[in-house]
């Protein structure tokens, strides 16, 4: 008999492996941080678990990999609503930047990660661009580590030097400060299996041509992924044409920034040339449907990109432009938005959306060998789904049920790196009530200091 740390038995297992197998009445055996066996319950007697989790009537899925969010924005839910992108930025995020200190960022990140975790997310790629105080990046990384979530930290930069004085920003990070700090973080966390640094310039106007070249050098030197907001609106091309005489994607190709390690976020306003360059350089695309709808940016051509072989992953985006960190909502909206836009009910079927939220996220981050599916040898990042809620029963097919008829109430337990972070509804690593209390208190303080008020239209 083989001794393992955790034995999950009597479950339906949705593997998202290369064969997309769904195993009925099966078990998953975990030792330390890895899956060591997945098989029919007929063979479960061959294993002995230090802990045995009876998942009868439940479903095991790979953990979701969220490839884009801004955790600090958790404090700004519900502000700047009913506005286009730049009006929203000026009515919420930019006015608050000056008041984001390390403590505020810590609790924002932890509360946001709790919300994401409760929707099945085990890996987060945070895109951190709020740099008006020293130490905020380390605070966010610490928050994610304390919770126990797998952390892909996108060290970002936004040029605040030209923002209005009324925003109150006293300290402005330069491009060189940003580049130097990416190197610092890459060296600091090089040996940490749970923290991976990502090079994350904010948007096309936040860096110089030489800056983009140096970012590519850093990514190559330290073997880091890159990510960037690209073509969320037409403003990207207007700036790039005026500054460099080329549209955004052609300019980024010219400076050597494009590559298979780049995750291009949004990609709503694409030209034919852009799609050709994405395919040519194997650029990955992160789709964030909810903020694209809320800010009326448009509908990204996701079904076309997918059918032409582009790897597309999913992002919840920040709570200031989404209001939630719920990946279950994202996967449903991803499918429905393409169906209604194309007038094609067969567009983006449930199995493809589940792949976007799991294995495609791993592919985008260069981690397909150890993340993104339930297979022997991969990391034990998964969630256990209880279908016995009014939202979900009856479950006739577990993939379509997950995509179209789920809520966080279905997420019973979440395991990250072989450890329970959510155990039968309870967070195991931190005091959730304290975190939410502190996040709420600090959010109210942040909004007051920043002079922010909700814009609610009354009839």
Secondary structure in CASP SS format (residue, H / E / C, confidence):
PFRMAT SS
TARGET T0000
AUTHOR 0000-0000-0000
METHOD secondary structure of the structure
MODEL  1
X C 1.00
X E 1.00
X E 1.00
X E 1.00
X E 1.00
X E 1.00
X E 1.00
X E 1.00
X E 1.00
X E 1.00
X E 1.00
X E 1.00
X E 1.00
X E 1.00
X C 1.00
X C 1.00
X C 1.00
X C 1.00
X C 1.00
X C 1.00
X C 1.00
X E 1.00
X E 1.00
X E 1.00
X E 1.00
X E 1.00
X E 1.00
X E 1.00
X E 1.00
X E 1.00
X E 1.00
X C 1.00
X C 1.00
X E 1.00
X E 1.00
X E 1.00
X E 1.00
X E 1.00
X E 1.00
X E 1.00
X H 1.00
X H 1.00
X H 1.00
X H 1.00
X H 1.00
X H 1.00
X E 1.00
X E 1.00
X E 1.00
X E 1.00
X E 1.00
X E 1.00
X E 1.00
X E 1.00
X C 1.00
X C 1.00
X C 1.00
X E 1.00
X E 1.00
X E 1.00
X E 1.00
X E 1.00
X C 1.00
X E 1.00
X E 1.00
X E 1.00
X E 1.00
X E 1.00
X E 1.00
X C 1.00
X H 1.00
X H 1.00
X H 1.00
X H 1.00
X H 1.00
X H 1.00
X C 1.00
X C 1.00
X C 1.00
X C 1.00
X C 1.00
X C 1.00
X C 1.00
X C 1.00
X H 1.00
X H 1.00
X H 1.00
X H 1.00
X H 1.00
X H 1.00
X H 1.00
X C 1.00
X H 1.00
X H 1.00
X H 1.00
X H 1.00
X H 1.00
X H 1.00
X H 1.00
X C 1.00
X C 1.00
X H 1.00
X H 1.00
X H 1.00
X H 1.00
X H 1.00
X H 1.00
X H 1.00
X H 1.00
X H 1.00
X H 1.00
X H 1.00
X H 1.00
X H 1.00
X H 1.00
X H 1.00
X H 1.00
X C 1.00
X C 1.00
X C 1.00
X E 1.00
X E 1.00
X E 1.00
X E 1.00
X E 1.00
X E 1.00
X E 1.00
X E 1.00
X C 1.00
X C 1.00
X C 1.00
X C 1.00
X C 1.00
X C 1.00
X C 1.00
X H 1.00
X H 1.00
X H 1.00
X H 1.00
X H 1.00
X H 1.00
X H 1.00
X H 1.00
X H 1.00
X H 1.00
X H 1.00
X H 1.00
X C 1.00
X C 1.00
X E 1.00
X E 1.00
X E 1.00
X E 1.00
X E 1.00
X E 1.00
X E 1.00
X E 1.00
X C 1.00
X C 1.00
X C 1.00
X C 1.00
X C 1.00
X C 1.00
X C 1.00
X H 1.00
X H 1.00
X H 1.00
X C 1.00
X C 1.00
X C 1.00
X C 1.00
X C 1.00
X C 1.00
X C 1.00
X H 1.00
X H 1.00
X H 1.00
X H 1.00
X H 1.00
X H 1.00
X H 1.00
X H 1.00
X H 1.00
X H 1.00
X H 1.00
X H 1.00
X H 1.00
X H 1.00
X C 1.00
X C 1.00
X C 1.00
X C 1.00
X C 1.00
X C 1.00
X E 1.00
X E 1.00
X E 1.00
X E 1.00
X E 1.00
X E 1.00
X E 1.00
X C 1.00
X C 1.00
X H 1.00
X H 1.00
X H 1.00
X C 1.00
X C 1.00
X H 1.00
X H 1.00
X H 1.00
X H 1.00
X H 1.00
X H 1.00
X H 1.00
X H 1.00
X H 1.00
X H 1.00
X H 1.00
X H 1.00
X H 1.00
X H 1.00
X C 1.00
X C 1.00
X C 1.00
X E 1.00
X E 1.00
X E 1.00
X E 1.00
X E 1.00
X C 1.00
X C 1.00
X C 1.00
X C 1.00
X H 1.00
X H 1.00
X H 1.00
X H 1.00
X H 1.00
X H 1.00
X H 1.00
X H 1.00
X H 1.00
X H 1.00
X C 1.00
X C 1.00
X C 1.00
X H 1.00
X H 1.00
X H 1.00
X H 1.00
X H 1.00
X H 1.00
X H 1.00
X C 1.00
X C 1.00
X C 1.00
X C 1.00
X C 1.00
X C 1.00
X C 1.00
X E 1.00
X E 1.00
X E 1.00
X E 1.00
X E 1.00
X C 1.00
X C 1.00
X C 1.00
X C 1.00
X C 1.00
X H 1.00
X H 1.00
X H 1.00
X H 1.00
X H 1.00
X H 1.00
X H 1.00
X H 1.00
X H 1.00
X C 1.00
X C 1.00
X C 1.00
X E 1.00
X E 1.00
X E 1.00
X E 1.00
X C 1.00
X H 1.00
X H 1.00
X H 1.00
X H 1.00
X H 1.00
X H 1.00
X C 1.00
X C 1.00
X C 1.00
X C 1.00
X C 1.00
X C 1.00
X C 1.00
X H 1.00
X H 1.00
X H 1.00
X H 1.00
X H 1.00
X H 1.00
X C 1.00
X C 1.00
X C 1.00
X C 1.00
X E 1.00
X E 1.00
X E 1.00
X C 1.00
X C 1.00
X C 1.00
X C 1.00
X C 1.00
X C 1.00
X C 1.00
X C 1.00
X C 1.00
X C 1.00
X C 1.00
X C 1.00
X H 1.00
X H 1.00
X H 1.00
X H 1.00
X H 1.00
X H 1.00
X H 1.00
X H 1.00
X H 1.00
X H 1.00
X H 1.00
X H 1.00
X H 1.00
X H 1.00
X H 1.00
X H 1.00
X C 1.00
X C 1.00
X C 1.00
X C 1.00
X C 1.00
X C 1.00
X C 1.00
X H 1.00
X H 1.00
X H 1.00
X H 1.00
X H 1.00
X H 1.00
X H 1.00
X H 1.00
X C 1.00
X H 1.00
X H 1.00
X H 1.00
X H 1.00
X H 1.00
X H 1.00
X C 1.00
X C 1.00
X C 1.00
X C 1.00
X C 1.00
X C 1.00
X C 1.00
X C 1.00
X C 1.00
X C 1.00
X C 1.00
X C 1.00
X C 1.00
X C 1.00
X E 1.00
X C 1.00
X C 1.00
X E 1.00
X E 1.00
X E 1.00
X E 1.00
X E 1.00
X C 1.00
X C 1.00
X C 1.00
X C 1.00
X C 1.00
X C 1.00
X C 1.00
X C 1.00
X C 1.00
X C 1.00
X C 1.00
X H 1.00
X H 1.00
X H 1.00
X H 1.00
X H 1.00
X H 1.00
X H 1.00
X C 1.00
X C 1.00
X C 1.00
X H 1.00
X H 1.00
X H 1.00
X E 1.00
X E 1.00
X E 1.00
X E 1.00
X E 1.00
X E 1.00
X C 1.00
X C 1.00
X E 1.00
X E 1.00
X E 1.00
X E 1.00
X E 1.00
X C 1.00
X C 1.00
X E 1.00
X E 1.00
X C 1.00
X C 1.00
X C 1.00
X C 1.00
X H 1.00
X H 1.00
X H 1.00
X H 1.00
X H 1.00
X H 1.00
X H 1.00
X H 1.00
X H 1.00
X H 1.00
X H 1.00
X H 1.00
X H 1.00
X H 1.00
X H 1.00
X H 1.00
X H 1.00
X H 1.00
X H 1.00
X C 1.00
X C 1.00
X C 1.00
X C 1.00
X C 1.00
X C 1.00
X C 1.00
X C 1.00
X C 1.00
END
